[in-house]
Amino acid sequence: MIVSHPFSKRTLGKNDWFAMLLTALLTTIASEIKVVPFEGEDFRFGLGSMAFFLLILIWPPMSIIRTGMVTGVMAVCIRTIEDMIFQEAIWSTSLVSHSPALLFYFLFALGFQIIKIDKYKTLPLFLGGWAFLFEFIANSTEEIVRNQLLQQVSMDLEAWGLITGVALVRSYFVVGLYSSITISEQRKRMQEMLQVGSELYAETLYLQKSMNHIEQITASSHDLYRKLKKKDMHLLSVQALQIAQEIHEVKKDSQRILSGLTKLSLEKREKKLNLSDVLSLVVIANERYSELLKKRILFHKKISVDFETNQQIPLLALLNNLAANAVESITDKGEIHFDIYEESGNTVFVIKDTGKGIPKEDVPVIFEPGYTTKFNEQGVAATGIGLSHVQEIVHTLKGQINIETAEQGTTFIIHIPTKSLRKRGD
C-alpha cells in the first residue's frame, strides 16, 4: 500500500487543467481587446493582465505559475496564428515578435506565487501595490526584450512613465472590481444568515412557550399522582407518576434543543444593523418571494427614524412574517407599504397591503396558534403559528400590536418602546 506524505504536492486533476486552460483562453481573448486612453493610436494597451489578475483572484488556480506559463504560451500561439492568417506574416518572424508575452505572464504569475496572493485578498491597498510592482517589472522586461529582439530604439522617459501609469491604473482597477464583488457576496451571505437567524428566533420563542406548557402539565401530573396515592389508588398513582416522568424527559430534551437554538440565534445577533438595513433585507426577501409566487407586487418604504439596533433578528422575524402574509394575501398584483416612525417614545411599524382582508369576526382570534386562512392545493391548512410568533415577539420587546382590516387590505400597527430596540450606548 502506498501512503502519500501529507505535505506532498497534489497532481493536477481534470478540473485543475480545465480551470487553467479557461483562464488562459479568457486572458488571451481579453488581451486582444485594446484600450486607447489618448487620442490617436500611438499608445494602446490590452486587457490581458487585468483579466489574468481578476481570474486568479476569483478562481484561484492550483498553481499560479503554471497558469501563467500556459497563458503565455497560448497568447503567443494565438497571436502568431492571427498574424499568419490576417497579415500573411512569416511564422518565425511573428513568433519572435510575440514571444516576450510569454515572459510577461511568467514574471507576473511568479510574483503572485512568491507572495502567496491569498494572504492579501483582504488587504486591497497592499494587494494593489504588489500587483503594480509585478506588472511594472513584467511589462518593462517584456518591452526591453522585445526591443532587443526586434532591434528597436530603447524606451524613453515618456514610455517608462506610460508603463508606470498603466500598471498603476490596471492593478488598482482590478482590486477595486474584486473588492466590490466580494462585498456583494458577503452581503448576500449575511442576508441568508440573518434570514436563518430570524427563523430560529421565532421557533425559539414558540419552543419556550411550549416548555412553559410542559412545565404546567408536569406539575399537574405530579399533583394527580399525590392525590391518587393518598386515596390508595396504587395502579393509577403509578401510572400518573410515569406520565409525569415521561413529560419531564420531554422537557429536558426540549431544554437541550432550546439552548442550542438560543446559542445560534444569539450568535446571529452580534452583527449590528440600522432599522433601514433590516427593512431593506425584509423587502429584498419578499420581493423574491413574490416573484417565486409569480405575483406582481410593488413594495414601498418610508422611514422617518433610523438608528442602530441589536434586535435585528427579532425584527426580521417579526417583519418577515407580516410581509410574507401580505404577499400571500395578494391574489395577482398589488402593493405593500412599510412605514417606520417614532411617536411618544415608541418606534411604530406600519405594514399595509392591498390583499384580501381578514374577516372582522376573525380579528379577535387571529393571534391564536392554529388560526389560518391559507390552504394548499390539496386543501390542507397551514400551521397557523406565524401570527402567534409575531405577537410573542412584540410582547417580548414590550410592545403592542393592533390590526385594521377591510374587504381589501390589512394594516398591522406595532408600537415598540424605542429603548427596547436601540443599541445600548446610543
Secondary structure, DSSP 8 states (H G I E B T S, - for coil): -----TTS-----HHHHHHHHHHHHHHHHHHTSEE--SSSSSS-EESHHHHHHHHHHHS--S-HHHHHHHHHHHHHHHHHHHHHHHS---HHHHHHHHTHHHHHHHHHHHHHHHHTGGGGTT-HHHHHHHHHHHHHHHHHHHHHHHHHHTT-----HHHHHHHHHHHHHHHHHHHHHHHHHHHHHHHHHHHHHHHHHHHHHHHHHHHHHHHHHHHHHHHHHHHHHHHHHHTT-HHHHHHHHHHHHHHHHHHHHHHHHHHHHHHHHHHHTTS-EEHHHHHHHHHHHHHHHHHHTT-EEEEEEEES---EES-HHHHHHHHHHHHHHHHHH-SSEEEEEEEEEEETTEEEEEEEE-SB---GGGGGGTTSTT----B-TT--B----HHHHHHHHHHHTT-EEEEEE-SB-EEEEEEEEHHHHB-TT-
